[in-house]
Amino acid sequence: MRHRKISRRLTSTTEHRLALMRNQVRDLLKHGRITTTLPKAKELRRFAERMITLAKRGDLASRRRALAFLQDKEVVKKLFSELREKFLDRSGGYTRIIKIGLRRGDSAETAIVELVEEKVSFRKSKRGGERLKRLQEFIERKKKEYGLAPTESKEASAEEVSTKESEIEPEKVEPAPSKEGSTSEESPQQTDTSK
């Protein structure tokens, strides 16, 4: 049974797991956002929130504990100056986990971990929006083909609809050619063979 087990093992030894968390927390604090698997993201949240809580205390002992874990003076300096001021009024929940789907190679669940107050813009993907744009164009073509209203004007008054209906002309129907192959509208001349 898994009762009273606080942390995840992440299929690695204790030393490897701590080194992994150290590197991920360091990168998260440096860049503001990282992408990783979902179990690692949930474990990373615990460590990152502890580091930010240490920074909010701001005393020398907290700085030394953060430096002992992160082992990077530049990240500790950023943590105790910039990030401390951003999260000083916030009592917790400094990170956000956003699920982004399955990884292509091994179908592992992936997630984005980001600092809540960090202003980082999303970059546009290489294929960003091409499929959606093609789908919207296809829908517009089909609506025109079937005579439906375009999607831009969702609400139209009754007067506008009645004027649009009066503008539509009925299609002219041409007579179909006869089965005998004659295309002229005149009736074929019958020849009398009973002479």
C-alpha positions in Angstrom: 0.0 0.0 0.0 1.1 3.5 -0.7 0.0 5.1 2.5 1.9 8.1 3.8 4.2 8.2 0.8 4.8 11.9 0.2 7.0 12.1 -2.9 7.2 10.3 -6.2 10.1 7.9 -7.0 10.2 8.8 -10.7 12.0 5.4 -11.3 15.4 6.7 -10.2 17.7 6.7 -7.2 17.4 9.4 -4.5 20.6 11.2 -5.7 19.4 11.2 -9.3 15.9 12.4 -8.4 17.3 15.3 -6.3 19.7 16.3 -9.1 16.8 16.2 -11.6 14.6 18.4 -9.3 17.6 20.8 -8.7 18.1 21.2 -12.4 14.4 21.6 -13.2 13.8 24.2 -10.4 16.9 26.1 -11.5 15.6 26.2 -15.1 12.1 27.1 -14.0 13.3 30.1 -11.9 15.7 31.2 -14.6 13.3 31.0 -17.6 9.9 31.2 -16.0 8.5 28.2 -17.8 9.6 24.6 -18.7 8.1 21.6 -20.4 8.3 18.2 -18.7 6.3 15.0 -18.0 3.3 15.3 -15.8 4.6 13.4 -12.8 7.9 15.4 -12.8 5.9 18.6 -13.1 3.8 17.7 -10.0 7.0 16.9 -8.1 8.7 20.0 -9.4 5.9 22.2 -8.0 6.7 21.2 -4.4 10.4 22.1 -4.7 9.8 25.4 -6.6 7.2 26.6 -4.1 9.6 25.8 -1.2 12.3 27.9 -2.8 10.0 30.8 -3.4 8.8 30.6 0.2 12.4 30.7 1.4 12.9 33.8 -0.8 9.9 35.5 0.8 11.5 35.1 4.2 14.5 36.9 2.9 16.9 36.2 5.8 20.5 34.9 5.6 19.6 31.4 6.6 17.0 31.1 3.9 19.4 32.4 1.3 22.0 29.8 2.4 19.4 27.0 2.2 18.3 28.1 -1.2 22.0 28.3 -2.4 22.6 24.8 -0.9 19.8 23.3 -3.0 20.1 25.3 -6.2 23.9 25.6 -6.3 23.7 28.6 -8.7 24.4 32.1 -7.3 22.8 33.9 -10.3 19.5 32.1 -9.9 19.6 32.7 -6.1 20.2 36.4 -6.7 17.2 36.5 -9.1 15.1 34.5 -6.7 15.7 36.8 -3.7 15.4 40.1 -5.7 13.0 39.9 -8.6 10.8 36.9 -7.8 10.6 37.7 -4.1 9.0 41.1 -4.9 6.6 39.5 -7.4 5.3 36.9 -4.9 5.5 38.9 -1.7 1.8 39.6 -1.5 0.8 36.0 -2.6 0.4 33.4 0.1 1.0 30.3 -2.1 0.3 28.8 -5.5 3.3 30.3 -7.2 3.3 27.8 -10.1 0.8 26.6 -12.6 0.7 23.2 -14.4 -0.8 23.1 -17.9 -1.3 19.7 -19.5 -0.3 19.8 -23.2 -1.0 16.2 -24.3 1.0 13.2 -25.1 4.6 13.2 -26.2 5.1 11.9 -29.7 7.9 9.3 -29.1 6.6 7.4 -26.1 3.1 8.8 -25.4 4.1 10.2 -22.0 1.8 12.9 -20.6 3.5 16.2 -20.8 2.9 19.5 -19.1 4.1 23.1 -18.9 5.1 24.3 -15.5 5.2 28.1 -15.3 5.5 30.8 -12.6 2.1 32.4 -12.2 3.1 36.1 -12.3 5.8 35.6 -14.8 5.1 37.4 -18.1 6.3 35.0 -20.8 4.8 35.0 -24.2 3.9 31.9 -26.1 5.8 31.4 -29.2 3.9 30.4 -32.4 4.4 26.8 -33.5 5.8 26.0 -36.9 2.5 24.7 -38.1 0.6 27.1 -36.0 -3.0 27.6 -37.1 -2.6 26.2 -40.7 -5.0 23.3 -40.0 -7.5 25.6 -38.3 -7.3 28.1 -41.1 -7.9 25.4 -43.8 -10.9 24.1 -41.8 -12.4 27.6 -41.5 -11.9 28.2 -45.3 -13.6 24.8 -46.0 -16.6 25.7 -43.8 -16.9 29.1 -45.5 -16.9 27.4 -49.0 -19.5 25.0 -48.0 -21.7 27.7 -46.5 -21.5 29.7 -49.7 -22.2 26.5 -51.7 -25.4 25.8 -49.7 -26.4 29.5 -49.5 -26.0 29.9 -45.8 -25.0 33.1 -44.1 -21.3 33.7 -43.4 -20.1 33.2 -39.8 -19.1 36.8 -39.2 -22.7 38.1 -38.9 -24.2 35.7 -36.4 -27.2 37.8 -35.5 -29.3 39.3 -38.3 -32.5 41.1 -37.9 -35.7 39.9 -39.5 -35.7 42.8 -42.0 -32.2 41.9 -43.2 -33.2 38.3 -43.7 -36.3 39.3 -45.7 -34.4 41.6 -48.0 -31.7 39.0 -48.6 -34.4 36.4 -49.5 -36.0 38.9 -52.0 -32.7 39.4 -53.7 -32.2 35.7 -54.4 -33.4 34.9 -57.9 -34.7 31.5 -58.7 -32.5 29.4 -60.9 -33.5 29.0 -64.6 -34.1 25.4 -65.4 -33.2 24.3 -68.9 -35.2 21.5 -70.5 -33.5 18.1 -70.4 -32.5 16.6 -73.8 -34.7 13.8 -75.1 -33.6 10.2 -74.9 -33.5 9.8 -78.7 -30.5 12.1 -79.0 -32.3 15.1 -80.6 -31.3 18.3 -79.0 -33.7 20.6 -80.9 -37.0 21.6 -79.3 -38.9 20.8 -82.5 -40.6 17.4 -82.7 -39.0 15.0 -85.1 -40.7 14.6 -88.4 -42.3 11.2 -88.8 -42.0 9.5 -92.1 -44.8 7.4 -93.4 -43.5 4.0 -94.4 -46.9 2.5 -95.3 -47.0 3.5 -99.0 
